[in-house]
Amino acid sequence: MQRSISDSWYQLTWDKWMFTVATWGYTLPLLINTVEHHLTPAIGILFFACVMICFVGAAPDFKNADRGWHSFFAEGGIFLLLVWMFVTGQWILASSTIAVIIPLLFIKKVKNNTFWIEVVAYLSMIIASL
């Protein structure tokens, strides 16, 4: 198991572009869906969360050139996603997500805690957008 989902970019050889396609594959449909709605604060928050996650795919080299940007967009996208869930009244899902993510941030005994934080955020995004 890798340290994070983004680590898969380093495992790919000639097909590194697949990481970007995969990242955009689950955020662009949600981004397009937000454009179809009338602009509200909640839709604006979700729009920017999706844009930030799209930039994670556009800046995959987090160990070198894209280090600061990749982390900024990943953490910002997750944060905005949580804000969006609270604003739209999805308190239980947002609270559950935070209840899992916060301990994972601090418990260093959990192997690959970044990977699990990303998985929890990704699953929360899918559930929240249904």
C-alpha positions in Angstrom: 0.0 0.0 0.0 1.2 3.4 -0.9 1.7 6.4 1.4 -1.0 8.3 -0.4 -3.2 8.0 -3.4 -1.0 10.6 -5.2 2.0 8.3 -4.7 0.5 6.2 -7.5 1.8 8.9 -9.9 5.4 7.8 -9.1 4.5 4.1 -9.7 3.3 4.8 -13.2 5.9 4.8 -16.0 4.8 5.8 -19.5 1.2 6.3 -18.4 1.5 9.0 -15.7 -1.2 10.9 -17.5 -3.6 8.3 -16.1 -3.3 9.8 -12.6 -4.6 13.1 -14.0 -7.4 11.4 -15.9 -8.5 9.5 -12.8 -8.5 12.6 -10.6 -10.4 14.6 -13.1 -12.7 11.6 -13.8 -14.4 11.9 -10.4 -14.3 15.7 -10.0 -15.1 17.0 -13.5 -18.6 15.4 -13.5 -19.4 17.0 -10.1 -17.9 20.3 -11.3 -20.1 20.2 -14.5 -23.1 19.4 -12.3 -22.5 22.5 -10.2 -22.5 24.7 -13.3 -26.0 23.5 -14.1 -27.4 25.0 -10.9 -28.1 28.6 -10.0 -25.2 30.1 -8.2 -25.7 29.9 -4.4 -23.1 30.0 -1.7 -23.3 26.2 -1.4 -22.8 25.6 -5.1 -19.9 28.1 -5.1 -18.2 26.2 -2.3 -18.6 22.9 -4.1 -17.4 24.4 -7.3 -14.2 25.6 -5.8 -13.7 22.3 -3.9 -13.9 20.5 -7.3 -11.5 23.0 -8.9 -9.0 22.4 -6.2 -9.2 18.6 -6.5 -8.8 19.0 -10.3 -5.6 20.9 -9.7 -4.3 18.0 -7.6 -4.4 16.0 -10.8 -2.7 18.8 -12.7 0.1 19.1 -10.2 0.9 15.4 -9.4 4.7 15.7 -8.7 4.3 16.5 -5.0 7.8 15.3 -4.1 9.5 17.8 -6.4 8.3 20.6 -8.6 4.6 20.7 -7.4 5.2 20.1 -3.7 3.5 23.1 -2.2 0.8 23.4 -4.8 -0.3 19.8 -4.7 -0.6 19.9 -0.9 -2.4 23.2 -0.9 -5.0 22.0 -3.5 -5.5 18.6 -1.8 -6.0 20.0 1.7 -8.0 23.0 0.4 -10.3 20.7 -1.6 -10.9 18.4 1.4 -11.6 21.4 3.6 -14.0 23.0 1.2 -15.7 19.7 0.7 -16.3 19.5 4.5 -17.5 23.2 4.6 -19.9 22.4 1.7 -21.3 19.4 3.6 -22.0 21.5 6.7 -23.6 24.3 4.6 -25.9 21.9 2.8 -27.0 20.4 6.1 -25.2 17.1 5.8 -24.1 17.3 9.5 -23.9 13.6 10.2 -21.7 12.9 7.1 -19.5 15.9 7.7 -19.1 15.1 11.4 -18.4 11.4 10.7 -15.8 12.4 8.2 -14.1 14.7 10.6 -14.3 12.1 13.4 -12.3 9.8 11.2 -9.9 12.3 9.7 -8.8 14.1 12.9 -7.6 11.0 14.7 -5.8 9.8 11.5 -3.9 13.1 11.4 -2.5 12.5 14.9 -2.2 8.8 15.3 1.1 8.0 13.7 0.8 4.3 14.4 -1.7 4.0 11.5 0.3 3.1 8.5 -0.4 5.3 5.5 -2.6 7.7 7.3 -2.6 10.2 4.4 -3.9 7.4 2.1 -6.8 6.7 4.5 -7.6 10.4 4.9 -7.9 10.7 1.1 -10.0 7.6 0.9 -12.4 8.9 3.6 -12.6 12.3 1.9 -13.2 10.7 -1.5 -16.0 8.4 -0.2 -17.6 11.3 1.6 -17.6 13.4 -1.6 -19.3 10.6 -3.5 -21.9 10.0 -0.7 -22.6 13.7 -0.3 -23.1 14.3 -4.0 -25.7 11.5 -4.4 
